[in-house]
């Protein structure tokens, strides 16, 4: 009886250990079958801070440059009007998918092509930040900053962090390439698989949510604000 009781205790301990075990899949720590995204993002904080700071500076420069020389916006927004016209020709579900794939593909490129010494994600962040600054100035002059906030924030609070995280992941890949050139022991394949796992399990789904909000909710809020409904 005592031996049976002791065996039962040992089995319970084993079950508890097995339930709490951490498993590494493609370089990502998981617990209880779930991807530990928070742990990955904590390790990515230095790159995220650099990317966010660069993005904010780019937005400010774009805004200030356009305020100083409004005619410069013509070159900055070249091709944007054609894109807007193309989007208007789509139905709402096509618009959502277009926005999603446009953001997802560009974000994935910013990450993967970060292997080229991190140049692509930096250019990606600077160019997008600058254009956002230009658009913010022009729209604020026409409709006010409140309108700009309503047009950007509902989906932007999800979309922008995902895009910036992708760029930060790309920057990290570029820095790791530099480390390998200096003779440091870096497993680039493991880091790439880890980033791809995070992108497809975390970044891409939230970009889809942001695209849905931008398609179905943001226009409704704008219409309510301008009093057209």
Z-matrix of the N, CA and C atoms (Angstrom, degrees):
N
C 1 1.467
C 2 1.535 1 110.82
N 3 1.334 2 114.61 1 -45.83
C 4 1.456 3 119.13 2 179.76
C 5 1.525 4 110.65 3 -64.50
N 6 1.358 5 115.93 4 -39.24
C 7 1.462 6 120.18 5 179.52
C 8 1.523 7 110.47 6 -65.04
N 9 1.345 8 117.10 7 -40.28
C 10 1.462 9 121.23 8 178.03
C 11 1.529 10 110.64 9 -62.72
N 12 1.326 11 116.29 10 -40.38
C 13 1.459 12 121.80 11 179.71
C 14 1.526 13 110.34 12 -64.60
N 15 1.326 14 116.83 13 -43.20
C 16 1.461 15 120.75 14 179.64
C 17 1.534 16 111.03 15 -64.95
N 18 1.360 17 115.74 16 -40.41
C 19 1.464 18 119.26 17 177.95
C 20 1.529 19 111.33 18 -62.51
N 21 1.341 20 116.00 19 -37.46
C 22 1.457 21 120.40 20 179.08
C 23 1.519 22 111.34 21 -64.81
N 24 1.327 23 116.14 22 -40.15
C 25 1.460 24 119.91 23 178.46
C 26 1.526 25 110.77 24 -64.02
N 27 1.341 26 115.31 25 -43.27
C 28 1.460 27 119.36 26 179.44
C 29 1.536 28 111.03 27 -61.67
N 30 1.343 29 116.53 28 -39.69
C 31 1.467 30 120.46 29 179.13
C 32 1.524 31 111.15 30 -64.43
N 33 1.347 32 116.35 31 -39.68
C 34 1.464 33 120.22 32 179.18
C 35 1.521 34 110.64 33 -65.31
N 36 1.344 35 116.48 34 -39.49
C 37 1.462 36 120.23 35 178.97
C 38 1.516 37 110.26 36 -63.99
N 39 1.337 38 116.31 37 -43.11
C 40 1.455 39 120.55 38 179.07
C 41 1.527 40 110.86 39 -61.79
N 42 1.350 41 116.47 40 -42.51
C 43 1.462 42 120.25 41 179.63
C 44 1.521 43 110.38 42 -62.09
N 45 1.345 44 117.22 43 -40.70
C 46 1.453 45 121.16 44 -178.58
C 47 1.519 46 110.85 45 -66.71
N 48 1.337 47 115.62 46 -40.20
C 49 1.455 48 119.54 47 178.73
C 50 1.519 49 110.46 48 -65.76
N 51 1.330 50 116.28 49 -43.98
C 52 1.460 51 120.49 50 -179.22
C 53 1.523 52 111.90 51 -63.32
N 54 1.331 53 116.51 52 -36.15
C 55 1.463 54 120.25 53 -178.91
C 56 1.523 55 111.87 54 -70.11
N 57 1.350 56 116.98 55 -23.41
C 58 1.453 57 120.42 56 -174.64
C 59 1.515 58 112.23 57 -106.63
N 60 1.324 59 116.63 58 6.52
C 61 1.450 60 120.16 59 -173.29
C 62 1.516 61 110.36 60 -71.45
N 63 1.332 62 117.06 61 145.41
C 64 1.456 63 122.67 62 176.75
C 65 1.515 64 108.62 63 -99.90
N 66 1.321 65 116.58 64 136.12
C 67 1.452 66 122.07 65 -177.73
C 68 1.513 67 108.45 66 -123.85
N 69 1.324 68 117.29 67 137.19
C 70 1.461 69 121.18 68 179.91
C 71 1.524 70 109.44 69 -101.05
N 72 1.327 71 116.50 70 115.53
C 73 1.465 72 122.20 71 179.64
C 74 1.516 73 107.89 72 -119.13
N 75 1.319 74 115.83 73 119.78
C 76 1.470 75 121.67 74 -178.88
C 77 1.515 76 111.18 75 53.26
N 78 1.341 77 116.36 76 34.10
C 79 1.447 78 120.20 77 175.93
C 80 1.499 79 114.41 78 84.63
N 81 1.328 80 119.35 79 7.12
C 82 1.452 81 121.74 80 -178.17
C 83 1.514 82 109.81 81 -112.54
N 84 1.313 83 116.24 82 128.58
C 85 1.443 84 120.22 83 178.10
C 86 1.515 85 110.08 84 -74.36
N 87 1.329 86 116.33 85 128.32
C 88 1.461 87 120.52 86 177.44
C 89 1.507 88 109.37 87 -123.16
N 90 1.301 89 116.48 88 152.54
C 91 1.455 90 122.01 89 178.06
C 92 1.513 91 108.01 90 -136.45
N 93 1.346 92 114.36 91 125.74
C 94 1.467 93 119.63 92 -177.74
C 95 1.530 94 111.25 93 57.09
N 96 1.342 95 116.07 94 34.63
C 97 1.460 96 120.07 95 174.94
C 98 1.505 97 114.99 96 82.40
N 99 1.333 98 119.97 97 -1.56
C 100 1.447 99 121.07 98 -177.90
C 101 1.512 100 111.59 99 -106.98
N 102 1.338 101 116.11 100 144.99
C 103 1.458 102 121.31 101 -179.11
C 104 1.526 103 109.74 102 -73.64
N 105 1.316 104 116.16 103 126.65
C 106 1.458 105 120.47 104 -178.33
C 107 1.521 106 109.24 105 -83.88
N 108 1.323 107 115.81 106 77.88
C 109 1.456 108 121.70 107 -177.55
C 110 1.525 109 111.11 108 -65.99
N 111 1.332 110 116.40 109 -38.47
C 112 1.463 111 120.18 110 -177.41
C 113 1.525 112 111.23 111 -59.99
N 114 1.310 113 116.28 112 -40.76
C 115 1.459 114 120.31 113 179.46
C 116 1.523 115 110.36 114 -64.47
N 117 1.308 116 116.76 115 -41.36
C 118 1.467 117 120.75 116 178.73
C 119 1.530 118 110.38 117 -63.19
N 120 1.330 119 116.63 118 -44.89
C 121 1.458 120 120.47 119 -178.33
C 122 1.520 121 111.76 120 -66.70
N 123 1.328 122 117.27 121 -33.86
C 124 1.470 123 119.58 122 176.13
C 125 1.523 124 110.26 123 -61.80
N 126 1.319 125 116.85 124 -40.76
C 127 1.452 126 120.27 125 177.94
C 128 1.515 127 113.02 126 -69.74
N 129 1.328 128 116.44 127 -19.47
C 130 1.460 129 121.97 128 -177.52
C 131 1.536 130 112.27 129 -94.08
N 132 1.323 131 117.87 130 -0.26
C 133 1.464 132 121.64 131 -173.14
C 134 1.523 133 114.89 132 -56.54
N 135 1.334 134 120.27 133 -40.69
C 136 1.481 135 118.16 134 178.04
C 137 1.526 136 112.46 135 -58.62
N 138 1.337 137 116.42 136 -44.65
C 139 1.469 138 120.09 137 179.76
C 140 1.523 139 110.98 138 -68.47
N 141 1.339 140 117.40 139 -38.03
C 142 1.466 141 120.88 140 178.26
C 143 1.528 142 110.11 141 -61.68
N 144 1.317 143 117.15 142 -43.66
C 145 1.473 144 120.89 143 -179.71
C 146 1.523 145 110.91 144 -61.72
N 147 1.326 146 117.28 145 -41.73
C 148 1.469 147 120.95 146 178.78
C 149 1.529 148 110.25 147 -63.27
N 150 1.326 149 116.08 148 -46.07
C 151 1.471 150 120.98 149 -177.67
C 152 1.527 151 111.05 150 -65.42
N 153 1.320 152 117.53 151 -44.57
C 154 1.469 153 121.31 152 -179.58
C 155 1.524 154 110.49 153 -62.80
N 156 1.333 155 116.57 154 -44.26
C 157 1.470 156 120.30 155 179.21
C 158 1.523 157 110.57 156 -61.82
N 159 1.317 158 116.83 157 -43.61
C 160 1.456 159 121.33 158 179.34
C 161 1.528 160 111.05 159 -64.23
N 162 1.324 161 116.40 160 -38.54
C 163 1.463 162 120.99 161 179.12
C 164 1.526 163 110.80 162 -65.46
N 165 1.315 164 117.17 163 -45.54
C 166 1.469 165 121.23 164 -179.76
C 167 1.522 166 110.79 165 -61.88
N 168 1.324 167 116.10 166 -43.73
C 169 1.469 168 120.14 167 178.18
C 170 1.525 169 110.56 168 -61.19
N 171 1.331 170 116.45 169 -41.13
C 172 1.465 171 120.90 170 -179.06
C 173 1.528 172 111.41 171 -65.34
N 174 1.327 173 116.87 172 -40.30
C 175 1.466 174 120.81 173 177.27
C 176 1.532 175 110.36 174 -62.20
N 177 1.324 176 116.14 175 -44.85
C 178 1.469 177 120.82 176 -179.84
C 179 1.528 178 110.73 177 -63.22
N 180 1.340 179 116.68 178 -43.63
C 181 1.465 180 120.83 179 179.49
C 182 1.528 181 110.55 180 -63.09
N 183 1.349 182 116.69 181 -43.85
C 184 1.459 183 120.29 182 178.83
C 185 1.519 184 112.01 183 -61.93
N 186 1.325 185 116.13 184 -42.35
C 187 1.465 186 121.59 185 179.22
C 188 1.528 187 110.65 186 -65.15
N 189 1.337 188 116.57 187 -48.28
C 190 1.464 189 121.35 188 -176.62
C 191 1.521 190 111.47 189 -67.70
N 192 1.328 191 116.55 190 -41.09
C 193 1.460 192 119.65 191 -179.88
C 194 1.525 193 111.24 192 -63.40
N 195 1.319 194 116.62 193 -40.94
C 196 1.466 195 120.19 194 179.32
C 197 1.522 196 111.26 195 -69.29
N 198 1.326 197 116.47 196 -36.76
C 199 1.463 198 119.80 197 177.57
C 200 1.524 199 110.76 198 -64.96
N 201 1.330 200 116.38 199 -37.22
C 202 1.467 201 121.06 200 -179.99
C 203 1.522 202 111.69 201 -76.25
N 204 1.351 203 115.97 202 -37.08
C 205 1.470 204 120.91 203 -178.39
C 206 1.530 205 109.54 204 -139.52
N 207 1.335 206 117.48 205 83.37
C 208 1.471 207 120.94 206 -177.07
C 209 1.530 208 114.05 207 -56.58
N 210 1.317 209 117.71 208 -28.06
C 211 1.460 210 120.21 209 -178.63
C 212 1.530 211 112.03 210 -66.91
N 213 1.327 212 116.92 211 -19.77
C 214 1.468 213 120.49 212 -179.85
C 215 1.519 214 111.88 213 -68.37
N 216 1.323 215 116.57 214 -18.30
C 217 1.466 216 119.84 215 -177.68
C 218 1.525 217 111.71 216 -68.16
N 219 1.333 218 116.95 217 -23.85
C 220 1.467 219 120.66 218 -179.74
C 221 1.520 220 110.83 219 -58.96
N 222 1.321 221 116.29 220 -45.16
C 223 1.455 222 120.67 221 -179.95
C 224 1.524 223 111.03 222 -71.44
N 225 1.322 224 116.53 223 -38.68
C 226 1.471 225 121.03 224 -177.21
C 227 1.518 226 111.72 225 -65.18
N 228 1.338 227 116.45 226 -35.60
C 229 1.468 228 120.74 227 -175.88
C 230 1.519 229 112.43 228 -101.46
N 231 1.332 230 116.29 229 16.44
C 232 1.450 231 120.44 230 -179.50
C 233 1.532 232 110.92 231 -59.83
N 234 1.291 233 116.19 232 127.40
C 235 1.458 234 121.19 233 -179.58
C 236 1.516 235 113.71 234 90.32
N 237 1.338 236 117.22 235 -12.38
C 238 1.460 237 119.99 236 -177.55
C 239 1.524 238 111.52 237 -71.12
N 240 1.332 239 116.42 238 -36.69
C 241 1.466 240 119.59 239 -179.38
C 242 1.532 241 110.96 240 -64.47
N 243 1.339 242 116.36 241 -39.66
C 244 1.464 243 119.75 242 177.69
C 245 1.526 244 111.30 243 -63.89
N 246 1.330 245 115.43 244 -37.32
C 247 1.461 246 120.09 245 178.41
C 248 1.523 247 110.94 246 -65.84
N 249 1.325 248 115.97 247 -41.15
C 250 1.467 249 120.60 248 178.90
C 251 1.524 250 110.60 249 -63.45
N 252 1.323 251 116.73 250 -41.61
C 253 1.463 252 120.95 251 178.73
C 254 1.522 253 111.14 252 -64.05
N 255 1.336 254 116.02 253 -38.67
C 256 1.466 255 119.62 254 178.02
C 257 1.524 256 110.62 255 -64.10
N 258 1.321 257 116.63 256 -43.99
C 259 1.463 258 120.85 257 -179.74
C 260 1.521 259 110.89 258 -62.43
N 261 1.331 260 117.37 259 -37.23
C 262 1.465 261 121.29 260 -179.67
C 263 1.523 262 111.84 261 -64.13
N 264 1.334 263 116.91 262 -22.95
C 265 1.460 264 120.27 263 -179.07
C 266 1.529 265 112.49 264 -81.59
N 267 1.337 266 117.68 265 -5.98
C 268 1.454 267 122.28 266 -177.60
C 269 1.520 268 110.82 267 -95.50
N 270 1.348 269 116.64 268 157.55
C 271 1.468 270 118.95 269 171.62
C 272 1.530 271 108.53 270 -81.66
N 273 1.321 272 116.85 271 173.47
C 274 1.462 273 120.01 272 -170.39
C 275 1.528 274 112.70 273 -63.35
N 276 1.309 275 117.81 274 -37.72
C 277 1.466 276 119.87 275 -179.96
C 278 1.529 277 110.96 276 -70.55
N 279 1.321 278 116.24 277 -36.35
C 280 1.463 279 119.89 278 175.85
C 281 1.525 280 110.67 279 -66.53
N 282 1.329 281 115.72 280 -37.09
C 283 1.465 282 119.78 281 177.29
C 284 1.522 283 110.40 282 -62.77
N 285 1.327 284 116.30 283 -45.43
C 286 1.461 285 120.44 284 179.65
C 287 1.527 286 111.26 285 -59.54
N 288 1.330 287 115.79 286 -45.87
C 289 1.463 288 120.14 287 -179.65
C 290 1.521 289 111.26 288 -66.67
N 291 1.331 290 116.83 289 -38.05
C 292 1.464 291 120.07 290 178.95
C 293 1.521 292 110.22 291 -63.68
N 294 1.324 293 117.20 292 -46.56
C 295 1.460 294 121.33 293 179.59
C 296 1.527 295 110.40 294 -61.27
N 297 1.334 296 115.36 295 -44.40
C 298 1.466 297 119.50 296 -179.25
C 299 1.527 298 111.65 297 -61.84
N 300 1.328 299 116.87 298 -53.41
C 301 1.467 300 119.66 299 -176.88
C 302 1.525 301 111.65 300 -66.09
N 303 1.321 302 117.19 301 -34.76
C 304 1.454 303 120.46 302 177.51
C 305 1.534 304 110.41 303 -61.26
N 306 1.321 305 116.25 304 -48.60
C 307 1.463 306 120.43 305 -179.97
C 308 1.523 307 112.36 306 -70.25
N 309 1.338 308 115.74 307 -40.97
C 310 1.465 309 119.77 308 -177.25
C 311 1.527 310 111.76 309 -66.49
N 312 1.335 311 116.40 310 -44.60
C 313 1.462 312 119.65 311 -178.53
C 314 1.523 313 110.93 312 -66.49
N 315 1.333 314 117.08 313 -43.63
C 316 1.465 315 119.98 314 178.69
C 317 1.526 316 111.38 315 -64.23
N 318 1.322 317 116.85 316 -39.02
C 319 1.472 318 120.51 317 178.89
C 320 1.522 319 110.77 318 -67.31
N 321 1.328 320 116.05 319 -40.32
C 322 1.463 321 119.75 320 178.45
C 323 1.527 322 110.81 321 -65.23
N 324 1.326 323 116.48 322 -39.66
C 325 1.472 324 120.45 323 177.15
C 326 1.530 325 110.01 324 -63.21
N 327 1.339 326 116.40 325 -42.84
C 328 1.466 327 120.10 326 179.12
C 329 1.520 328 111.16 327 -59.83
N 330 1.320 329 116.70 328 -34.90
C 331 1.466 330 120.58 329 178.64
C 332 1.526 331 111.53 330 -75.06
N 333 1.320 332 116.78 331 -57.72
C 334 1.467 333 120.84 332 -173.11
C 335 1.529 334 111.34 333 -64.75
N 336 1.330 335 117.25 334 -42.39
C 337 1.461 336 120.14 335 -178.13
C 338 1.528 337 111.82 336 -77.96
N 339 1.311 338 115.89 337 1.03
C 340 1.459 339 119.19 338 170.18
C 341 1.513 340 111.55 339 -62.64
N 342 1.333 341 115.76 340 -18.44
C 343 1.463 342 120.34 341 176.38
C 344 1.528 343 111.39 342 -59.23
N 345 1.319 344 116.85 343 -22.20
C 346 1.463 345 120.91 344 176.67
C 347 1.511 346 110.82 345 -81.50
N 348 1.319 347 116.60 346 54.30
C 349 1.471 348 124.52 347 176.77
C 350 1.525 349 113.50 348 63.70
N 351 1.340 350 116.93 349 22.29
C 352 1.464 351 120.59 350 174.72
C 353 1.507 352 114.75 351 75.76
N 354 1.340 353 118.25 352 10.77
C 355 1.467 354 120.89 353 -175.86
C 356 1.532 355 111.36 354 -71.99
N 357 1.334 356 116.78 355 -45.69
C 358 1.467 357 120.76 356 -176.17
C 359 1.533 358 112.09 357 -59.65
N 360 1.340 359 120.57 358 -49.18
C 361 1.469 360 118.80 359 178.85
C 362 1.521 361 113.48 360 -61.92
N 363 1.330 362 117.84 361 -32.55
C 364 1.467 363 120.02 362 178.18
C 365 1.523 364 110.64 363 -68.22
N 366 1.331 365 117.00 364 -44.43
C 367 1.467 366 121.05 365 177.61
C 368 1.524 367 110.17 366 -63.84
N 369 1.328 368 116.32 367 -39.80
C 370 1.463 369 122.50 368 179.38
C 371 1.525 370 110.72 369 -59.27
N 372 1.315 371 116.67 370 -46.25
C 373 1.467 372 121.28 371 -178.03
C 374 1.524 373 111.10 372 -69.17
N 375 1.322 374 117.34 373 -44.94
C 376 1.463 375 121.14 374 -178.54
C 377 1.528 376 111.10 375 -62.95
N 378 1.332 377 117.09 376 -46.30
C 379 1.466 378 120.47 377 -177.86
C 380 1.523 379 111.88 378 -65.22
N 381 1.331 380 116.60 379 -43.25
C 382 1.465 381 119.57 380 179.77
C 383 1.521 382 111.81 381 -69.27
N 384 1.311 383 116.97 382 -37.89
C 385 1.461 384 120.38 383 177.42
C 386 1.517 385 111.60 384 -64.56
N 387 1.323 386 116.02 385 -42.14
C 388 1.467 387 120.46 386 179.80
C 389 1.530 388 110.93 387 -63.22
N 390 1.327 389 116.64 388 -46.81
C 391 1.469 390 120.71 389 -179.87
C 392 1.525 391 110.49 390 -62.48
N 393 1.338 392 117.29 391 -39.76
C 394 1.464 393 120.09 392 177.70
C 395 1.523 394 110.56 393 -62.38
N 396 1.327 395 116.96 394 -38.63
C 397 1.461 396 120.38 395 177.12
C 398 1.520 397 111.65 396 -63.82
N 399 1.339 398 116.35 397 -40.95
C 400 1.470 399 121.12 398 178.08
C 401 1.524 400 110.58 399 -62.73
N 402 1.322 401 116.04 400 -49.78
C 403 1.466 402 120.97 401 -178.71
C 404 1.530 403 110.57 402 -63.17
N 405 1.311 404 117.00 403 -40.57
C 406 1.467 405 121.04 404 179.34
C 407 1.524 406 111.09 405 -60.02
N 408 1.328 407 116.59 406 -44.04
C 409 1.474 408 119.43 407 179.37
C 410 1.528 409 111.04 408 -64.07
N 411 1.327 410 116.68 409 -49.64
C 412 1.466 411 120.29 410 -176.19
C 413 1.525 412 111.61 411 -62.19
N 414 1.337 413 116.44 412 -44.69
C 415 1.465 414 119.95 413 -178.79
C 416 1.524 415 111.50 414 -70.08
N 417 1.317 416 117.04 415 -35.67
C 418 1.460 417 119.64 416 179.32
C 419 1.527 418 111.19 417 -67.44
N 420 1.342 419 116.89 418 -33.66
C 421 1.461 420 120.17 419 176.98
C 422 1.526 421 111.19 420 -68.72
N 423 1.334 422 116.37 421 -35.02
C 424 1.470 423 120.50 422 -177.86
C 425 1.524 424 112.49 423 -84.30
N 426 1.342 425 117.01 424 -40.81
C 427 1.473 426 120.44 425 -170.31
C 428 1.528 427 114.55 426 -125.74
N 429 1.324 428 118.49 427 -8.90
C 430 1.460 429 121.03 428 179.93
C 431 1.517 430 112.25 429 97.07
N 432 1.327 431 115.97 430 157.59
C 433 1.461 432 121.49 431 -177.65
C 434 1.528 433 112.64 432 -67.89
N 435 1.346 434 116.64 433 -30.05
C 436 1.465 435 118.96 434 178.39
C 437 1.527 436 110.05 435 -62.13
N 438 1.305 437 115.88 436 -42.57
C 439 1.465 438 120.84 437 177.76
C 440 1.528 439 110.24 438 -60.16
N 441 1.326 440 116.35 439 -44.19
C 442 1.466 441 121.01 440 179.98
C 443 1.528 442 110.18 441 -60.59
N 444 1.327 443 115.40 442 -43.22
C 445 1.469 444 119.61 443 179.23
C 446 1.523 445 112.04 444 -61.68
N 447 1.335 446 116.03 445 -43.26
C 448 1.469 447 120.23 446 179.15
C 449 1.529 448 110.87 447 -65.63
N 450 1.324 449 117.09 448 -35.20
C 451 1.457 450 121.50 449 -177.16
C 452 1.527 451 112.68 450 -76.21
N 453 1.331 452 116.93 451 -22.22
C 454 1.464 453 119.75 452 -174.16
C 455 1.527 454 113.46 453 -110.62
N 456 1.315 455 117.15 454 -43.75
C 457 1.468 456 120.59 455 -168.19
C 458 1.530 457 115.73 456 -65.48
N 459 1.352 458 120.38 457 -40.92
C 460 1.477 459 118.05 458 -175.40
C 461 1.521 460 113.87 459 -53.40
N 462 1.321 461 116.76 460 -46.31
C 463 1.466 462 119.69 461 177.77
C 464 1.526 463 111.69 462 -95.22
N 465 1.340 464 115.82 463 -25.80
C 466 1.460 465 120.21 464 -176.14
C 467 1.514 466 114.20 465 -65.18
N 468 1.339 467 117.14 466 -29.68
C 469 1.471 468 119.71 467 -179.61
C 470 1.530 469 111.44 468 -66.53
N 471 1.319 470 116.21 469 -18.44
C 472 1.468 471 120.55 470 175.03
C 473 1.525 472 110.42 471 -102.40
N 474 1.320 473 115.74 472 -46.43
C 475 1.466 474 120.87 473 -173.32
C 476 1.527 475 112.25 474 -64.96
N 477 1.331 476 117.22 475 -49.67
C 478 1.465 477 120.00 476 -176.49
C 479 1.525 478 112.85 477 -61.35
N 480 1.338 479 119.89 478 -47.04
C 481 1.469 480 118.28 479 177.32
C 482 1.521 481 113.26 480 -58.65
N 483 1.340 482 117.85 481 -38.60
C 484 1.467 483 119.87 482 179.83
C 485 1.526 484 111.26 483 -66.23
N 486 1.325 485 116.65 484 -40.28
C 487 1.466 486 120.52 485 178.56
C 488 1.525 487 110.28 486 -65.99
N 489 1.328 488 116.54 487 -43.36
C 490 1.456 489 120.36 488 -179.11
C 491 1.527 490 111.52 489 -68.69
N 492 1.319 491 117.14 490 -35.62
C 493 1.463 492 120.07 491 176.05
C 494 1.528 493 110.58 492 -64.13
N 495 1.331 494 116.71 493 -40.76
C 496 1.467 495 120.50 494 177.56
C 497 1.527 496 110.68 495 -60.84
N 498 1.330 497 115.76 496 -42.88
C 499 1.461 498 119.83 497 178.62
C 500 1.526 499 110.87 498 -65.53
N 501 1.328 500 116.68 499 -37.99
C 502 1.466 501 120.52 500 178.08
C 503 1.529 502 110.65 501 -65.03
N 504 1.330 503 116.39 502 -38.34
C 505 1.465 504 120.20 503 175.65
C 506 1.526 505 110.92 504 -62.73
N 507 1.343 506 115.82 505 -39.44
C 508 1.453 507 119.81 506 177.09
C 509 1.517 508 112.19 507 -66.16
N 510 1.334 509 116.22 508 -40.10
C 511 1.463 510 120.51 509 177.32
C 512 1.522 511 110.68 510 -61.95
N 513 1.323 512 115.70 511 -40.74
C 514 1.470 513 118.98 512 177.97
C 515 1.526 514 110.37 513 -61.05
N 516 1.336 515 117.65 514 -42.66
C 517 1.454 516 120.38 515 178.91
C 518 1.526 517 110.40 516 -60.18
N 519 1.341 518 116.45 517 -41.05
C 520 1.456 519 119.87 518 178.45
C 521 1.517 520 112.58 519 -63.11
N 522 1.330 521 116.32 520 -41.18
C 523 1.464 522 120.54 521 178.80
C 524 1.528 523 110.92 522 -66.28
N 525 1.330 524 116.60 523 -35.98
C 526 1.463 525 119.87 524 178.29
C 527 1.529 526 111.58 525 -67.56
N 528 1.337 527 115.93 526 -34.21
C 529 1.463 528 119.31 527 175.63
C 530 1.530 529 109.79 528 -62.87
N 531 1.334 530 116.49 529 -43.03
C 532 1.463 531 120.09 530 175.74
C 533 1.527 532 110.67 531 -58.98
N 534 1.327 533 116.23 532 -40.72
C 535 1.463 534 119.83 533 -179.76
C 536 1.527 535 111.66 534 -62.38
N 537 1.333 536 115.82 535 -39.79
C 538 1.462 537 118.40 536 179.03
C 539 1.523 538 111.25 537 -65.44
N 540 1.328 539 117.24 538 -34.66
C 541 1.463 540 120.97 539 179.91
C 542 1.525 541 111.56 540 -70.20
N 543 1.322 542 116.30 541 -24.52
C 544 1.467 543 119.81 542 178.25
C 545 1.526 544 112.00 543 -90.41
N 546 1.329 545 115.76 544 5.46
C 547 1.458 546 119.88 545 174.67
C 548 1.519 547 115.22 546 93.10
N 549 1.330 548 117.47 547 5.84
C 550 1.461 549 119.67 548 179.55
C 551 1.523 550 110.21 549 -78.34
N 552 1.322 551 115.39 550 149.24
C 553 1.460 552 121.35 551 -178.24
C 554 1.528 553 109.48 552 -83.13
N 555 1.328 554 116.58 553 104.58
C 556 1.464 555 122.53 554 -178.01
C 557 1.523 556 108.55 555 -129.79
N 558 1.323 557 115.99 556 131.96
C 559 1.467 558 121.40 557 177.13
C 560 1.531 559 108.50 558 -93.82
N 561 1.331 560 116.28 559 87.96
C 562 1.462 561 120.80 560 -176.65
C 563 1.522 562 112.31 561 -63.60
N 564 1.324 563 116.64 562 -37.57
C 565 1.461 564 119.99 563 -179.42
C 566 1.525 565 110.28 564 -63.14
N 567 1.313 566 116.65 565 -43.23
C 568 1.464 567 120.51 566 179.10
C 569 1.521 568 110.66 567 -63.47
N 570 1.337 569 116.62 568 -42.73
C 571 1.464 570 120.47 569 -179.98
C 572 1.529 571 110.93 570 -65.52
N 573 1.332 572 116.95 571 -38.01
C 574 1.460 573 120.64 572 179.40
C 575 1.522 574 110.97 573 -66.18
N 576 1.328 575 116.77 574 -44.94
C 577 1.463 576 120.60 575 178.32
C 578 1.522 577 111.09 576 -64.19
N 579 1.324 578 115.75 577 -37.89
C 580 1.464 579 120.24 578 177.89
C 581 1.527 580 110.36 579 -62.14
N 582 1.331 581 116.81 580 -45.79
C 583 1.454 582 120.82 581 179.57
C 584 1.520 583 112.51 582 -64.92
N 585 1.334 584 116.90 583 -40.78
C 586 1.464 585 120.56 584 178.35
C 587 1.523 586 111.11 585 -63.20
N 588 1.327 587 115.79 586 -39.13
C 589 1.459 588 120.18 587 178.06
C 590 1.525 589 110.79 588 -61.94
N 591 1.328 590 116.06 589 -46.18
C 592 1.461 591 120.75 590 178.35
C 593 1.523 592 110.48 591 -63.27
N 594 1.325 593 116.83 592 -40.60
C 595 1.467 594 120.03 593 -177.19
C 596 1.525 595 110.97 594 -62.96
N 597 1.330 596 116.82 595 -49.83
C 598 1.465 597 119.89 596 -173.93
C 599 1.527 598 112.82 597 -77.98
N 600 1.324 599 117.70 598 -24.81
C 601 1.464 600 119.68 599 179.76
C 602 1.521 601 113.71 600 -92.14
N 603 1.329 602 116.73 601 -22.57
C 604 1.465 603 119.93 602 -173.27
C 605 1.523 604 112.42 603 -124.31
N 606 1.335 605 116.93 604 -55.31
C 607 1.461 606 120.57 605 -174.08
C 608 1.527 607 111.51 606 -68.85
N 609 1.329 608 117.73 607 -53.43
C 610 1.466 609 121.00 608 -176.42
C 611 1.534 610 113.19 609 -58.56
N 612 1.337 611 119.85 610 -46.81
C 613 1.472 612 118.96 611 178.55
C 614 1.526 613 113.10 612 -59.21
N 615 1.329 614 117.44 613 -38.38
C 616 1.461 615 119.56 614 179.77
C 617 1.528 616 111.48 615 -73.30
N 618 1.320 617 116.83 616 -30.05
C 619 1.468 618 118.94 617 173.25
C 620 1.523 619 110.89 618 -65.35
N 621 1.329 620 116.88 619 -33.84
C 622 1.465 621 120.79 620 176.08
C 623 1.527 622 110.38 621 -67.15
N 624 1.320 623 116.91 622 -41.14
C 625 1.474 624 120.94 623 176.50
C 626 1.527 625 109.69 624 -61.41
N 627 1.327 626 116.68 625 -44.60
C 628 1.468 627 120.79 626 179.70
C 629 1.521 628 111.02 627 -62.38
N 630 1.329 629 116.95 628 -39.59
C 631 1.465 630 120.69 629 178.89
C 632 1.521 631 111.00 630 -64.28
N 633 1.327 632 116.64 631 -38.77
C 634 1.467 633 120.59 632 177.91
C 635 1.523 634 110.82 633 -65.31
N 636 1.319 635 116.55 634 -41.89
C 637 1.469 636 120.27 635 178.42
C 638 1.524 637 110.54 636 -64.53
N 639 1.336 638 116.05 637 -43.30
C 640 1.466 639 120.58 638 -179.69
C 641 1.520 640 111.42 639 -63.84
N 642 1.314 641 117.00 640 -32.11
C 643 1.469 642 120.91 641 -177.10
C 644 1.523 643 112.49 642 -82.70
N 645 1.326 644 116.98 643 -42.50
C 646 1.465 645 120.04 644 -170.23
C 647 1.532 646 114.25 645 -105.21
N 648 1.327 647 117.98 646 -29.67
C 649 1.459 648 120.57 647 -173.36
C 650 1.522 649 112.60 648 -102.16
N 651 1.333 650 117.46 649 -46.99
C 652 1.465 651 120.63 650 -177.65
C 653 1.535 652 112.29 651 -57.07
N 654 1.343 653 119.74 652 -46.91
C 655 1.482 654 118.68 653 178.24
C 656 1.524 655 112.88 654 -60.73
N 657 1.320 656 116.62 655 -35.16
C 658 1.465 657 120.13 656 178.74
C 659 1.521 658 110.86 657 -65.39
N 660 1.331 659 116.78 658 -42.84
C 661 1.460 660 120.95 659 178.87
C 662 1.524 661 111.30 660 -65.24
N 663 1.332 662 116.50 661 -38.96
C 664 1.468 663 120.00 662 177.48
C 665 1.531 664 110.24 663 -64.29
N 666 1.340 665 115.93 664 -42.69
C 667 1.468 666 119.77 665 179.81
C 668 1.524 667 110.85 666 -63.17
N 669 1.325 668 116.24 667 -40.27
C 670 1.471 669 119.16 668 177.35
C 671 1.521 670 111.40 669 -64.59
N 672 1.326 671 116.31 670 -38.21
C 673 1.453 672 120.32 671 -178.12
C 674 1.531 673 112.29 672 -67.20
N 675 1.335 674 116.31 673 -42.59
C 676 1.464 675 119.36 674 -178.46
C 677 1.520 676 112.17 675 -85.47
N 678 1.354 677 116.47 676 -2.79
C 679 1.450 678 120.43 677 174.76
C 680 1.502 679 115.33 678 75.97
N 681 1.339 680 116.06 679 27.30
C 682 1.460 681 118.23 680 -179.38
C 683 1.518 682 112.50 681 -89.31
N 684 1.359 683 116.96 682 -5.72
C 685 1.461 684 118.85 683 174.80
C 686 1.529 685 109.04 684 -133.55
